[in-house]
Amino acid sequence: MNKFADFIARNQYSHMIILAVLLLVILPLSMDIFRLNLVGKYLTYAFVALGLVLCWGYGGILSLGQGVFFGLGGYCMAMFLKLEASSPENTAIQSTPGIPDFMDWNQLTELPWFWEPFHSFGFTLFAVIAVPAVFAFIIAVAMFKRRVGGVYFAIITQAVAAILTILIIGQQGYTGGVNGITDLRTLHGWDIRTDEAKYILYYINALLLFLALFVAAFVIKSKLGRLLVAMRESEERVRFSGYDVSGFKIFIFCLAAAISAVGGAMFTLQVGFMSPTFVGIVPSIEMVIFCALGGRLSILGAVYGTLLVNWAKTSFSESFPELWLFAMGALFIGVVMAFPNGLAGVYQRYIEPLLLKMSKKDDSPSAPTPAAKDASSDKADTSEETLTSEERKHA
Amino acid sequence: MFAEYSASELTSIFAMQGFAGLILFSVFVLMALGLAIIFGQMGVINMAHGEFMILGAYVTYIISNLFADYLPSIYGSYFFLAMIVAFFVTAALGAFVEWAMIRHLYHRPLDTLLATWGLSLILQQLYRTVFGAREVGVTLPDWLMGSYPVTDMVEVPVNGLFVMGLTIVITVGVALMMQKSRLGKQTRAVVQNRPMAAAVGINTEKVDRMTFALGCGIAGIAGSAFTMIGSTGPTSGQLYIVDTFLVVVFGGASSLLGTVASAFTISQAQSTMEFFLSGSMAKVLTLLFVVGILMLRPQGLFTLKVRH
């Protein structure tokens, strides 16, 4: 037991390994495929929460429109799958065979031009990343070059989410409208609706999530990560030190968008549809609470926060649907007021010292060397430090 | 797109849509006034503002029902009492929220946004539990029914005129109060220089609470007026919140004149386009236009020149 505590508290990869064991071994073994598919769906939101850790937690840029990027990624994938599902043989009963069914219902007679490239799987994979990233780039350049930030940025991203939702719902013939793009069946002839495919997609999703976690960890550890924290604390000082502040902000916002988009694409593959309900303002803000609950400065916290909130949402809305909004509201208020660093903050403040104490009792001769201690509590220190400095700044 | 209409038809279309736009304008202004005070003066993002407005609407609904049951003879005058009660109820809730929540978060504006969003979820569910998920509406008194014909083709509804008149009165009242009254002067002093205001003896915490309560109270009046032209449901407030934020930001956050001007621009653009395009496209184009302008001019149309 003490060895285990020692491992968790001292080894800097221990938390990642525990999450990997949980996601790749424990959950698949303990759940039936229906529940596992649900977990897979939640994990696609974790991509968004992870993006928010980067741009909100570290960069200080709160975007209330991350659902836009999740949705764009998901729609790109859905367009490819829909085109495959509506081959001329499958849609022979339509008045125009070979186009998606909702276009036929809306009296379109040929495929719109922006749907054409999505016949190619290679292009789709490229577009899943590129479309949201370019879109994020346009927004970010327009805003950050003019030094718009903080609450203004939050409001504008919210407006963008509103615009995109209204556009998707309004342009039914091109986008599938409020129902979204449904009835997706195969990927290159491989049926994505079977149990086996769901297992495989779950693993692909989990591995992509770990890839994203490694990228995020790399960014945070790099000089860029340090600069982001510095900019969040005092943008002017970084600017006067000769850095191009907007460039870093644009990069981190685009990176967060691209990560969210991967989640969106995996959502479409696992759940089998994509609809505007995942694009709008409400889901976008909900995704912020996943990140806030886990801890806005913790990339692993984002994953746990997402799983926890969604698990609670599913079990609550099964038994007491009317209580869920109360719980959600209380969660928002509670996290912000009492635990601004989320679960990760609680862990670092209360549980990690306990683990360290337990492991210290075990083998006092090999007391933690300064270097090892530094490595393990590195994250804890930075988060504590940033909060106090934030408070100091405003006090 | 104008080709199939004659000149006189076009004039009436623009007049009618312009009038419809003016009603939308009234709702925007009433909602945005409270928000402009809270956001512009205090820098607090109140995502629950729509729910405060709906609270005012529900108060009006309750009072109209009370009048219908107990005082049917003077039903026509229920609205004035309802408006006053709505103001005080929402202002009281606002003061409580400021005391319990907002004052701890003044130095973290983004967190206020999340916390008030949580509050809005709670209030929405509370309304749903108490009043039911269906939308409720009040019975308009006789003197607000019907419409007033201007020409053969143009007629204006009386309730719309009344709401517009009310909007003008409230806007002027708020502007006067911010300029002339003690609270208004203190609020502006605190906004411009908080430590100095505190040094000359202004109780800044009290001013903060009063300002927040005032903004919420105006939202309550907005909700009261809203019952004149539409029905109220638990989520009606959320429909307007993003639009209203855009109105405030577009107008320049700390300028009441800017708020009125931007509410006018946005509402007129939207309702005029609505006639020629589908409603959703009109909305998309309006929002895109506003976002585009904000990208070029982030400080909004009108700005307060203050040295910080």
Chai-1 contact restraints between the chains, C-beta under 6 A:
chainA,res_idxA,chainB,res_idxB,connection_type,confidence,min_distance_angstrom,max_distance_angstrom,comment,restraint_id
A,L62,B,L110,contact,1.0,0.0,6.0,A-B,restraint_1
A,A142,B,M295,contact,1.0,0.0,6.0,A-B,restraint_2
A,R146,B,P298,contact,1.0,0.0,6.0,A-B,restraint_3
A,V148,B,P298,contact,1.0,0.0,6.0,A-B,restraint_4
A,V151,B,I45,contact,1.0,0.0,6.0,A-B,restraint_5
A,V151,B,P109,contact,1.0,0.0,6.0,A-B,restraint_6
A,I155,B,F245,contact,1.0,0.0,6.0,A-B,restraint_7
A,I155,B,V249,contact,1.0,0.0,6.0,A-B,restraint_8
A,Q158,B,V242,contact,1.0,0.0,6.0,A-B,restraint_9
A,A159,B,V242,contact,1.0,0.0,6.0,A-B,restraint_10
A,A159,B,L246,contact,1.0,0.0,6.0,A-B,restraint_11
A,A159,B,L287,contact,1.0,0.0,6.0,A-B,restraint_12
A,A159,B,V291,contact,1.0,0.0,6.0,A-B,restraint_13
A,A162,B,V242,contact,1.0,0.0,6.0,A-B,restraint_14
A,I163,B,V284,contact,1.0,0.0,6.0,A-B,restraint_15
A,I163,B,L287,contact,1.0,0.0,6.0,A-B,restraint_16
A,I166,B,S280,contact,1.0,0.0,6.0,A-B,restraint_17
A,I166,B,K283,contact,1.0,0.0,6.0,A-B,restraint_18
A,I166,B,V284,contact,1.0,0.0,6.0,A-B,restraint_19
A,L167,B,V284,contact,1.0,0.0,6.0,A-B,restraint_20
A,G170,B,S280,contact,1.0,0.0,6.0,A-B,restraint_21
A,G170,B,M281,contact,1.0,0.0,6.0,A-B,restraint_22
A,I285,B,W117,contact,1.0,0.0,6.0,A-B,restraint_23
A,L325,B,L121,contact,1.0,0.0,6.0,A-B,restraint_24
A,L325,B,Q125,contact,1.0,0.0,6.0,A-B,restraint_25
A,F326,B,I122,contact,1.0,0.0,6.0,A-B,restraint_26
A,F326,B,Q125,contact,1.0,0.0,6.0,A-B,restraint_27
A,M328,B,L121,contact,1.0,0.0,6.0,A-B,restraint_28
A,G329,B,G118,contact,1.0,0.0,6.0,A-B,restraint_29
A,G329,B,L121,contact,1.0,0.0,6.0,A-B,restraint_30
A,G329,B,I122,contact,1.0,0.0,6.0,A-B,restraint_31
A,F332,B,L114,contact,1.0,0.0,6.0,A-B,restraint_32
A,F332,B,W117,contact,1.0,0.0,6.0,A-B,restraint_33
A,F332,B,G118,contact,1.0,0.0,6.0,A-B,restraint_34
A,I333,B,A115,contact,1.0,0.0,6.0,A-B,restraint_35
A,I333,B,G118,contact,1.0,0.0,6.0,A-B,restraint_36
A,V336,B,D111,contact,1.0,0.0,6.0,A-B,restraint_37
A,V336,B,L114,contact,1.0,0.0,6.0,A-B,restraint_38
A,V336,B,A115,contact,1.0,0.0,6.0,A-B,restraint_39
A,H394,B,H107,contact,1.0,0.0,6.0,A-B,restraint_40
